[in-house]
């Protein structure tokens, strides 16, 4: 079961009753939203990879919860998709950014809250893990993955 609020065009729109009461209809509706978020995350990461000065710099491995985003089974695009499903809002702060090897953590950059991005000011890949409510949704999802 997914918490489906709205649809791809309008996250605030009313949803059909069947999406609430029928798990199959709920999952089908959620899949449409997830596919759209994946498309947006893929486009975002392609833009970031082609950013000025990125020059093909490899994205470092990053483990959150029980998932390692290392470019093989799971990529940073997957993390961006997960955060986008929750809104990809920009955080006010990142409380433990110093513990992330290989990444810049700068919640003031960029203005869009995608999980991963190319930080052109520091010529390094960056993470924007927390949302505007102050929690890391990607971590919450990845903690539920069976190791």
The 8 nearest C-alpha neighbors of each residue, nearest first, counted from 0:
[[1, 22, 26, 25, 2, 23, 29, 3],
 [2, 0, 3, 29, 26, 25, 22, 28],
 [1, 3, 4, 0, 29, 25, 19, 18],
 [4, 2, 1, 29, 5, 25, 28, 6],
 [5, 3, 10, 2, 11, 6, 14, 12],
 [4, 6, 10, 12, 11, 9, 14, 13],
 [5, 7, 10, 9, 8, 4, 32, 12],
 [6, 8, 32, 9, 10, 35, 5, 31],
 [7, 9, 6, 10, 5, 12, 11, 32],
 [10, 8, 6, 11, 12, 5, 7, 4],
 [9, 11, 5, 6, 12, 4, 7, 8],
 [12, 10, 5, 9, 4, 13, 6, 14],
 [13, 11, 5, 9, 10, 14, 6, 4],
 [12, 14, 5, 11, 15, 4, 6, 10],
 [13, 15, 5, 12, 16, 18, 4, 6],
 [16, 14, 17, 18, 13, 19, 5, 20],
 [15, 17, 19, 18, 14, 20, 21, 13],
 [16, 18, 20, 21, 19, 15, 24, 25],
 [19, 17, 25, 24, 16, 15, 21, 20],
 [18, 20, 17, 16, 21, 25, 15, 22],
 [19, 21, 17, 18, 16, 22, 25, 24],
 [22, 20, 17, 24, 23, 18, 19, 25],
 [21, 23, 25, 24, 26, 0, 20, 18],
 [24, 22, 26, 25, 21, 27, 18, 0],
 [23, 25, 27, 18, 21, 26, 22, 28],
 [24, 26, 18, 22, 28, 23, 27, 21],
 [27, 25, 29, 23, 28, 24, 22, 30],
 [26, 28, 24, 30, 29, 25, 23, 31],
 [29, 27, 25, 31, 30, 26, 24, 32],
 [30, 28, 26, 32, 31, 27, 33, 3],
 [31, 29, 33, 27, 32, 28, 34, 26],
 [30, 32, 34, 28, 29, 33, 35, 27],
 [31, 33, 35, 29, 30, 34, 7, 36],
 [32, 34, 30, 36, 35, 31, 37, 29],
 [35, 33, 37, 31, 36, 32, 30, 38],
 [34, 36, 38, 32, 33, 37, 39, 31],
 [37, 35, 33, 39, 38, 34, 80, 83],
 [38, 36, 40, 80, 34, 39, 35, 41],
 [39, 37, 35, 41, 36, 40, 42, 34],
 [38, 40, 36, 42, 37, 41, 43, 35],
 [41, 39, 43, 37, 80, 42, 38, 79],
 [42, 40, 38, 44, 43, 39, 76, 37],
 [41, 43, 45, 39, 40, 44, 46, 38],
 [44, 42, 40, 46, 41, 45, 39, 47],
 [43, 45, 47, 41, 46, 42, 48, 40],
 [46, 44, 48, 42, 47, 43, 41, 49],
 [45, 47, 43, 49, 44, 48, 50, 42],
 [48, 46, 44, 50, 49, 117, 45, 116],
 [49, 47, 45, 46, 50, 44, 53, 55],
 [48, 50, 46, 47, 45, 53, 51, 54],
 [51, 49, 47, 53, 48, 46, 52, 117],
 [50, 52, 53, 49, 119, 54, 47, 48],
 [51, 53, 54, 50, 122, 119, 49, 55],
 [54, 52, 50, 55, 56, 51, 48, 49],
 [55, 53, 52, 56, 49, 51, 48, 50],
 [54, 56, 53, 57, 48, 49, 52, 58],
 [57, 55, 53, 54, 58, 48, 123, 124],
 [58, 56, 55, 59, 124, 53, 48, 54],
 [57, 59, 56, 124, 60, 70, 69, 75],
 [60, 58, 101, 57, 61, 69, 102, 124],
 [61, 59, 69, 68, 58, 62, 67, 70],
 [60, 62, 68, 67, 59, 69, 63, 99],
 [63, 61, 67, 66, 68, 64, 60, 65],
 [62, 64, 138, 66, 65, 67, 141, 61],
 [63, 65, 142, 141, 138, 66, 62, 139],
 [64, 66, 142, 141, 146, 144, 63, 67],
 [67, 65, 63, 62, 64, 141, 68, 144],
 [68, 66, 62, 61, 69, 63, 73, 60],
 [67, 69, 74, 73, 61, 60, 75, 70],
 [70, 68, 60, 71, 74, 67, 73, 61],
 [69, 71, 74, 73, 68, 72, 75, 60],
 [70, 72, 73, 69, 74, 68, 67, 60],
 [73, 71, 70, 74, 69, 68, 67, 77],
 [74, 72, 68, 71, 70, 69, 77, 67],
 [75, 73, 70, 68, 76, 77, 69, 71],
 [74, 76, 78, 77, 68, 79, 115, 73],
 [77, 75, 79, 74, 78, 40, 41, 80],
 [76, 78, 80, 75, 74, 79, 73, 81],
 [79, 77, 75, 81, 80, 76, 82, 114],
 [78, 80, 114, 76, 82, 77, 81, 40],
 [81, 79, 83, 77, 37, 78, 40, 82],
 [82, 80, 78, 84, 83, 79, 137, 77],
 [81, 83, 87, 79, 85, 84, 80, 137],
 [84, 82, 87, 86, 80, 85, 81, 36],
 [85, 83, 81, 82, 86, 36, 80, 33],
 [86, 84, 83, 82, 87, 81, 136, 88],
 [85, 87, 83, 88, 84, 82, 130, 112],
 [88, 86, 83, 112, 82, 113, 85, 89],
 [87, 89, 112, 130, 86, 131, 90, 111],
 [88, 90, 112, 131, 130, 111, 87, 110],
 [91, 89, 131, 130, 129, 92, 106, 88],
 [90, 92, 131, 106, 89, 133, 93, 130],
 [93, 91, 90, 106, 94, 133, 129, 107],
 [94, 92, 96, 95, 129, 106, 128, 90],
 [93, 95, 96, 92, 97, 129, 133, 91],
 [96, 94, 97, 93, 98, 99, 104, 92],
 [97, 95, 98, 104, 93, 99, 94, 103],
 [96, 98, 95, 99, 104, 100, 94, 103],
 [99, 97, 96, 95, 100, 102, 101, 104],
 [100, 98, 97, 96, 102, 101, 61, 103],
 [99, 101, 102, 98, 97, 61, 59, 103],
 [100, 102, 59, 99, 103, 124, 123, 60],
 [103, 101, 125, 124, 100, 99, 104, 126],
 [102, 104, 125, 124, 105, 126, 123, 101],
 [105, 103, 126, 96, 125, 102, 106, 127],
 [104, 106, 107, 108, 103, 127, 125, 126],
 [107, 105, 108, 92, 127, 90, 104, 93],
 [106, 108, 105, 109, 110, 91, 90, 92],
 [109, 107, 106, 110, 105, 118, 111, 127],
 [108, 110, 111, 107, 112, 106, 116, 118],
 [109, 111, 108, 112, 89, 107, 106, 113],
 [112, 110, 109, 113, 89, 88, 87, 108],
 [111, 113, 89, 88, 87, 127, 114, 110],
 [112, 114, 87, 115, 79, 111, 127, 82],
 [115, 113, 127, 79, 128, 126, 82, 112],
 [116, 114, 126, 113, 125, 127, 79, 75],
 [117, 115, 125, 124, 47, 118, 126, 114],
 [116, 118, 124, 47, 125, 119, 123, 53],
 [119, 117, 123, 120, 121, 124, 125, 122],
 [120, 118, 122, 121, 117, 52, 123, 51],
 [119, 121, 118, 122, 123, 117, 108, 52],
 [120, 122, 119, 123, 118, 103, 124, 117],
 [123, 121, 119, 118, 120, 52, 53, 124],
 [124, 122, 118, 121, 117, 125, 103, 102],
 [123, 125, 117, 102, 118, 116, 103, 58],
 [124, 126, 103, 102, 116, 104, 118, 115],
 [127, 125, 115, 104, 114, 128, 103, 116],
 [126, 128, 114, 106, 129, 115, 112, 113],
 [129, 127, 114, 135, 126, 130, 93, 137],
 [128, 130, 135, 134, 90, 133, 127, 93],
 [129, 131, 90, 88, 132, 133, 89, 134],
 [130, 132, 90, 133, 89, 88, 91, 129],
 [133, 131, 130, 134, 90, 129, 91, 88],
 [134, 132, 130, 131, 129, 90, 135, 91],
 [135, 133, 129, 130, 132, 136, 131, 128],
 [134, 136, 129, 138, 137, 128, 130, 139],
 [135, 137, 139, 138, 134, 82, 140, 85],
 [138, 136, 140, 139, 135, 82, 81, 141],
 [137, 139, 141, 136, 135, 64, 140, 63],
 [138, 140, 136, 142, 137, 141, 135, 143],
 [139, 141, 137, 138, 142, 143, 136, 144],
 [142, 140, 64, 138, 143, 144, 65, 139],
 [141, 143, 64, 139, 65, 140, 144, 138],
 [142, 144, 141, 140, 145, 139, 65, 64],
 [145, 143, 141, 142, 65, 146, 140, 66],
 [144, 146, 143, 65, 142, 141, 66, 64],
 [145, 65, 144, 66, 143, 142, 64, 141]]
